[in-house]
Amino acid sequence: MNIYDIAKKADVSIATVSRTLNGGPVKKKTKEKILQIIEEEGYVPNAYAKNLNSQSVKIVGVLLPDIEDIYGSRAVAVLQKEMKKQGYDMLLYNIGDSIHEISRYVSMMLSRRIDALFVVGSKFQESPALEALQKAAEQISVIGINADFEPEGMYSVLTDDRKAITDVVLNLYSKGHRRFLYLYDTRTPSGMKKLGGFCEGISKVGLDLSEQIMCLTNRNYNSAKETVCDLLKNNTDITAIICAQDELAVGAVKACIECGYNIPEDIAVTGYDNSCLSYCSNPEITSVDNLPSALGAIAADIFKKVTRKEPVEKRNVIDCTLINRETT
């Protein structure tokens, strides 16, 4: 049974069936006839059919770049719990390396008649993702977690990554550190904000940026460890390593230990995300808490306010917190 069969059985045009499915103008008697056929023939899931009149299937969509990412999974876990409280189920797609196929994923989501689309990560601010999401926002609300959107119908909840890294620099400077290594793994909008925060921090304390080291490496423990080992051999005056992600920080800590440094007496190390990696490490790593759980809850609240047509800020920014542990 497809849309053509439904039109034939109801003795109406395909356009009339389509308008019925999409909430367009259709005579009441005709609409009831089409919906009855849909229900009898099982053309759509029962939950979907039941909600055709209300234009809500009580499902929201979520697009996630990497389901293994600790930050993203924590945000989505809380989002799922909060949406369940509101009576909504969740449809999740893991994008992986297919960000260039974002239009296909968005189309699949919209075909399921989702009530809103949540996206996690600043990758979705870039082309071609942004264009695809802008089109989706013409039909439903698009809410970004750690994504900064401006177009109408798109909402953002994020932490101030730039300020967070700037504050780390200021904190370490106050403890006597003057030669820094900044280790990062991505050039996404969020990654570049962090890098900008490092540069701003160095400027604020009056140090020469050209005398500091900024190094891009792969996002894994082994790469971070090898990179830091190599840098420490040729830059023995480094006393502080600021990492843009906790996994990098774990690698940096291991590198320092293998190179004979005492932590934090000889060298300090900080991470980012305040994930389980930071407090399971030995020594425990000082890390920036960028509050993914709080962002997930705020995103769910934004959706609630939008559906109730209550006033809501399009852009919601909260400050991170530095959690001091044994490496500083």
C-alpha positions as CSV (number, residue, x, y, z in Angstrom):
1,M,0.0,0.0,0.0
2,N,1.4,3.4,-1.0
3,I,0.1,6.9,-1.5
4,Y,-1.1,6.1,-5.0
5,D,-3.2,3.1,-3.7
6,I,-4.6,5.3,-1.0
7,A,-5.7,8.0,-3.5
8,K,-7.3,5.3,-5.8
9,K,-9.2,3.7,-2.9
10,A,-10.4,7.0,-1.6
11,D,-11.2,8.2,-5.1
12,V,-9.2,11.4,-4.6
13,S,-6.1,12.9,-6.1
14,I,-2.6,12.1,-4.9
15,A,-2.3,15.8,-4.0
16,T,-5.3,15.5,-1.6
17,V,-3.7,12.5,0.2
18,S,-0.4,14.5,0.5
19,R,-2.2,17.5,1.9
20,T,-4.0,15.2,4.4
21,L,-0.7,13.7,5.5
22,N,1.0,17.1,5.8
23,G,-1.9,18.9,7.5
24,G,-3.0,21.0,4.5
25,P,-6.5,22.2,3.7
26,V,-8.8,19.2,3.0
27,K,-12.6,18.9,3.4
28,K,-13.5,17.3,6.7
29,K,-15.4,14.3,5.2
30,T,-12.6,13.6,2.6
31,K,-9.9,13.9,5.3
32,E,-11.8,11.4,7.6
33,K,-12.1,9.0,4.7
34,I,-8.4,9.1,3.8
35,L,-7.4,8.7,7.5
36,Q,-9.7,5.7,7.9
37,I,-8.1,4.0,4.8
38,I,-4.6,4.8,6.1
39,E,-5.5,3.3,9.5
40,E,-7.1,0.2,7.9
41,E,-4.3,-0.5,5.5
42,G,-1.5,0.1,7.9
43,Y,0.2,2.6,5.6
44,V,1.9,4.3,8.6
45,P,2.8,3.2,12.2
46,N,-0.2,3.4,14.6
47,A,1.6,6.1,16.7
48,Y,2.0,8.2,13.6
49,A,-1.6,7.7,12.4
50,K,-3.1,8.5,15.8
51,N,-1.3,11.9,15.8
52,L,-2.0,13.0,12.2
53,N,-4.7,15.4,13.3
54,S,-2.6,17.0,16.0
55,Q,0.4,17.3,13.6
56,S,2.7,15.7,16.2
57,V,4.1,12.2,16.3
58,K,5.8,12.8,19.7
59,I,9.2,12.1,18.2
60,V,12.3,14.3,18.1
61,G,15.4,13.7,16.0
62,V,19.0,13.9,17.0
63,L,22.1,14.1,14.8
64,L,25.4,13.2,16.4
65,P,28.8,13.3,14.7
66,D,30.3,10.5,16.8
67,I,28.4,8.3,19.1
68,E,31.6,7.3,20.9
69,D,32.4,10.9,21.8
70,I,32.0,11.1,25.6
71,Y,30.8,14.8,25.5
72,G,28.1,14.1,22.9
73,S,26.9,10.9,24.5
74,R,26.5,12.7,27.9
75,A,24.5,15.5,26.4
76,V,22.2,13.2,24.5
77,A,21.7,10.9,27.5
78,V,20.3,13.8,29.5
79,L,18.3,15.1,26.5
80,Q,16.7,11.7,26.1
81,K,15.6,11.6,29.8
82,E,14.2,15.2,29.6
83,M,12.3,14.5,26.4
84,K,10.9,11.4,27.8
85,K,9.5,13.4,30.7
86,Q,7.7,15.6,28.1
87,G,6.3,12.5,26.4
88,Y,8.6,12.4,23.4
89,D,10.6,9.5,21.9
90,M,13.9,10.1,20.2
91,L,15.3,9.1,16.8
92,L,19.1,9.2,16.7
93,Y,21.4,9.1,13.7
94,N,25.1,8.8,14.1
95,I,26.7,10.8,11.3
96,G,30.3,9.6,11.6
97,D,32.4,10.7,8.7
98,S,29.4,11.4,6.5
99,I,28.9,15.1,7.4
100,H,28.9,15.9,3.7
101,E,25.8,13.7,3.4
102,I,23.9,15.8,6.0
103,S,21.1,16.6,3.5
104,R,20.2,12.9,3.3
105,Y,20.1,12.5,7.0
106,V,18.0,15.6,7.5
107,S,15.6,14.4,4.8
108,M,15.3,11.0,6.5
109,M,14.5,12.7,9.7
110,L,11.8,15.0,8.2
111,S,10.2,12.0,6.4
112,R,9.5,10.6,9.9
113,R,7.6,13.8,10.7
114,I,9.7,14.6,13.7
115,D,8.6,17.5,15.9
116,A,12.1,19.1,16.3
117,L,15.7,18.3,15.3
118,F,18.5,18.5,17.8
119,V,22.1,18.5,16.6
120,V,25.2,18.1,18.8
121,G,28.5,19.7,17.9
122,S,29.9,22.8,16.2
123,K,30.5,20.8,12.9
124,F,26.9,21.5,12.1
125,Q,27.6,25.3,11.9
126,E,29.7,24.6,8.7
127,S,28.7,24.0,5.1
128,P,27.0,21.9,3.8
129,A,25.4,21.1,7.2
130,L,24.2,24.6,7.9
131,E,22.4,25.0,4.6
132,A,20.6,21.7,5.1
133,L,19.6,22.6,8.7
134,Q,18.4,26.1,7.6
135,K,16.0,24.4,5.2
136,A,14.8,22.1,7.9
137,A,14.2,25.1,10.2
138,E,11.6,26.3,7.7
139,Q,9.4,23.3,8.8
140,I,10.5,22.5,12.4
141,S,12.6,23.9,15.2
142,V,16.3,23.1,15.0
143,I,18.2,23.2,18.3
144,G,22.0,23.1,18.5
145,I,23.9,21.7,21.5
146,N,27.4,23.2,21.4
147,A,26.4,24.7,18.0
148,D,26.0,28.4,17.4
149,F,23.2,29.2,15.0
150,E,21.8,32.6,13.8
151,P,19.0,31.8,11.2
152,E,15.3,32.0,12.2
153,G,13.9,28.8,13.6
154,M,17.3,27.7,14.9
155,Y,18.2,27.8,18.5
156,S,21.6,27.4,20.3
157,V,22.8,26.3,23.7
158,L,26.5,26.3,24.2
159,T,29.4,27.0,26.6
160,D,31.9,29.8,26.2
161,D,34.8,27.7,25.1
162,R,37.0,30.8,24.3
163,K,36.6,32.3,27.7
164,A,37.2,28.9,29.4
165,I,40.6,28.4,27.8
166,T,41.5,32.1,28.4
167,D,40.7,31.5,32.1
168,V,42.9,28.4,32.2
169,V,45.9,30.4,30.9
170,L,45.3,33.1,33.5
171,N,45.0,30.5,36.3
172,L,48.3,28.8,35.3
173,Y,50.0,32.2,34.9
174,S,49.0,33.1,38.4
175,K,50.9,29.9,39.6
176,G,54.1,31.0,37.9
177,H,53.9,29.4,34.5
178,R,55.4,31.3,31.6
179,R,56.1,28.8,28.8
180,F,53.0,27.0,27.5
181,L,52.2,24.2,25.1
182,Y,48.6,24.2,23.7
183,L,47.6,20.8,22.3
184,Y,44.5,20.6,20.2
185,D,42.9,18.1,17.8
186,T,40.4,19.8,15.6
187,R,39.7,23.0,13.6
188,T,35.9,22.9,14.1
189,P,34.3,26.2,15.1
190,S,34.4,25.1,18.7
191,G,38.1,24.0,18.4
192,M,39.0,27.4,16.9
193,K,37.2,29.2,19.7
194,K,39.4,27.3,22.2
195,L,42.5,28.2,20.2
196,G,41.5,31.8,20.1
197,G,41.0,31.7,23.9
198,F,44.5,30.4,24.3
199,C,45.9,33.3,22.2
200,E,43.8,35.8,24.1
201,G,45.0,34.5,27.5
202,I,48.6,34.7,26.4
203,S,48.0,38.3,25.3
204,K,46.2,39.2,28.5
205,V,49.1,38.1,30.7
206,G,51.6,40.0,28.5
207,L,53.5,37.0,27.2
208,D,54.9,36.8,23.6
209,L,52.6,34.4,21.6
210,S,55.5,33.5,19.3
211,E,57.4,32.0,22.3
212,Q,54.5,29.6,23.1
213,I,53.8,26.4,21.2
214,M,50.5,25.5,19.6
215,C,50.3,22.0,18.2
216,L,47.6,20.2,16.2
217,T,47.6,16.4,16.7
218,N,45.3,13.5,16.2
219,R,42.6,12.9,18.7
220,N,43.8,9.8,20.5
221,Y,46.0,8.9,23.4
222,N,49.0,7.5,21.4
223,S,49.3,10.5,19.1
224,A,49.1,12.9,22.0
225,K,51.7,11.0,24.0
226,E,54.2,10.8,21.1
227,T,53.7,14.5,20.1
228,V,54.3,15.7,23.7
229,C,57.3,13.4,24.1
230,D,58.9,14.9,21.0
231,L,58.1,18.5,22.0
232,L,59.5,18.1,25.5
233,K,62.8,16.8,24.2
234,N,63.4,20.0,22.3
235,N,61.6,22.5,24.6
236,T,62.7,21.7,28.1
237,D,61.4,25.0,29.5
238,I,57.8,24.1,29.0
239,T,56.0,24.2,32.4
240,A,52.4,24.0,31.4
241,I,50.4,21.9,28.9
242,I,46.9,23.0,28.1
243,C,44.9,20.3,26.2
244,A,41.7,20.9,24.2
245,Q,40.3,17.5,25.2
246,D,40.7,15.0,28.1
247,E,42.1,12.2,25.9
248,L,44.9,14.5,24.8
249,A,45.6,15.4,28.4
250,V,45.9,11.7,29.4
251,G,48.5,11.2,26.6
252,A,50.3,14.4,27.8
253,V,50.4,13.2,31.4
254,K,51.9,9.8,30.3
255,A,54.5,11.6,28.1
256,C,55.6,13.9,31.0
257,I,56.0,10.9,33.3
258,E,58.0,9.0,30.8
259,C,60.2,12.0,30.2
260,G,61.0,12.2,33.9
261,Y,58.9,15.2,34.8
262,N,57.1,15.4,38.2
263,I,53.5,16.6,38.0
264,P,52.6,19.3,39.0
265,E,56.0,20.3,40.5
266,D,57.9,20.4,37.1
267,I,55.0,20.7,34.7
268,A,51.2,21.2,34.9
269,V,48.6,19.6,32.6
270,T,45.0,20.5,32.0
271,G,42.3,18.8,30.0
272,Y,38.9,19.7,28.7
273,D,35.4,18.1,29.1
274,N,35.8,16.9,32.7
275,S,35.1,13.4,31.5
276,C,35.7,10.2,33.4
277,L,39.2,10.1,31.8
278,S,40.2,13.1,33.9
279,Y,39.4,11.6,37.3
280,C,40.4,8.0,36.4
281,S,43.8,9.1,35.4
282,N,46.8,8.8,37.8
283,P,47.4,11.6,38.7
284,E,43.9,12.9,38.4
285,I,43.8,15.7,35.7
286,T,42.6,19.2,36.2
287,S,39.9,19.7,33.5
288,V,37.4,22.2,32.2
289,D,33.8,21.1,32.9
290,N,31.9,22.2,29.8
291,L,28.6,21.0,31.3
292,P,27.2,18.7,28.6
293,S,24.5,17.4,30.9
294,A,23.4,21.0,31.7
295,L,23.3,21.8,27.9
296,G,21.2,18.7,27.2
297,A,18.7,19.8,29.9
298,I,18.6,23.4,28.6
299,A,18.0,22.2,25.0
300,A,15.0,20.1,26.2
301,D,13.6,23.2,28.0
302,I,14.0,25.3,24.9
303,F,12.0,22.8,22.9
304,K,9.3,22.8,25.6
305,K,9.1,26.6,25.5
306,V,9.0,26.7,21.7
307,T,6.1,24.2,21.6
308,R,4.2,26.2,24.2
309,K,4.9,29.4,22.2
310,E,6.6,30.9,25.3
311,P,9.4,33.5,25.1
312,V,12.8,31.8,24.6
313,E,16.3,33.1,23.9
314,K,17.6,32.0,20.5
315,R,21.2,31.9,21.8
316,N,22.0,30.5,25.3
317,V,25.6,30.7,26.5
318,I,26.8,29.5,29.9
319,D,30.2,29.6,31.5
320,C,32.4,26.6,32.0
321,T,34.0,25.6,35.3
322,L,37.7,24.6,35.9
323,I,37.9,21.6,38.1
324,N,41.2,21.6,39.9
325,R,42.8,18.2,40.5
326,E,46.3,16.8,41.0
327,T,48.0,18.0,37.7
328,T,48.0,21.7,38.6
